[in-house]
Amino acid sequence: MASERAAGRDPIDVRTTGLPYDLEFSPRMIEVKAFSRSARSEPLPLEDRQVAAAKADPENYYLYVVDNLAVLDGAEVCVRILHGEVLLAMIERSKPQITYWPTFKATECDQAEQLR
């Protein structure tokens, strides 16, 4: 959000609205993927609806990849921006997979058996 504001845009957080992206500054739609370490050579998980939105409006659908969020060795947090033909080419060369990402709720985490 701060990066967008620094660029003169005032994005709206739409994560809880069911849209296939996280931030909106019309016509820009921004999906954010965050990584604790470098995202270099890592798969970028996109849902079917996110791929469909990117294909429907490739010039306005942006994928922001934020990496090095938890790195303690001095590596800087970096935001890489993908959209347009670059993002479409990445999508086209990928193979769709069905992946389940169940939410590990706090109560489930607290109550789960632990190995000690």
GILINZI-V129921 format. One record per pair of residues at least 12 apart in sequence whose ideal C-beta (glycine too) atoms are under 6 Angstrom apart, sorted by the first residue. I is the first residue (numbers start at 0). J is the second residue. If there is no record, write none. Layout:
i = (I,I)
j = (J,J)
This chain:
i = (2,8,10,10,11,19,19,19,26,27,28,28,29,29,30,30,31,32,33,33,34,35,35,36,37,38,38,50,53,57,57,58,61,62,62,63,63,64,65)
j = (78,24,22,24,23,48,49,52,59,59,59,60,61,63,49,62,63,64,65,68,66,68,69,70,66,64,66,90,86,83,87,83,82,81,86,78,80,79,78)
